Amino acid sequence: MDFDLNALSLRELKDLQGRVAKAVATYEDRRKKEALAELEDKAREMGFALADLLSLQSAKTGRSRGESVPKYANPADPGDTWSGRGRKPRWFIDGLAGGKTPEDMAV
């Protein structure tokens, strides 16, 4: 696809520029649609619907954690607890720095 840009008028160059910008912007979407169509064809060849296969996969990976149970309590305020998940609370960090062990702060 080799053509002489110098032979084009300003209007033709701007039109070409607009079409190129649109093609670049939609390139990834077109590729995704092509991939999806190919996957749907493959699933159909194997006797499945792609949507059914995807719902099976999402059901498998979509596990939810139950409610967390407190494992540690603030020695200064026993109502202030931490489950051991996520960011450590300041009182837990300070307790470790003060020489306490996690077992000392266990519920």
Steps between C-alpha positions, in 0.01 A plus 500: 500500500735765377361825365625854456368721779641806326257449212197531731316824569461639852139379509605149395779497760263605779247239390772236501617618842147464639456152356838390638417637847167314496667177385760525776234569764286202399783254429499332841120472504503335157768253611301413814186440293695276263642301793155468657350376174781245465446377857124472446560293186741271684257453790217425255719240323547330836126506572493784752389860517780737593277677754447169683873436514571849629231478768650169613842664530369803691308280741817308570719803572237720661542367851411731780658512839281464799477757772833534676529406865709721730832341593668787683376762744647833602632459858395858584150456350383137467211613280752606234575177310679386186443183298859465381397589145596818324704785635626466857343748739726754671443347844617161372816648347570700818447190713752302294747789522445508879607138536163325490444192285194440285397232750497764776237693304298198388131491587 
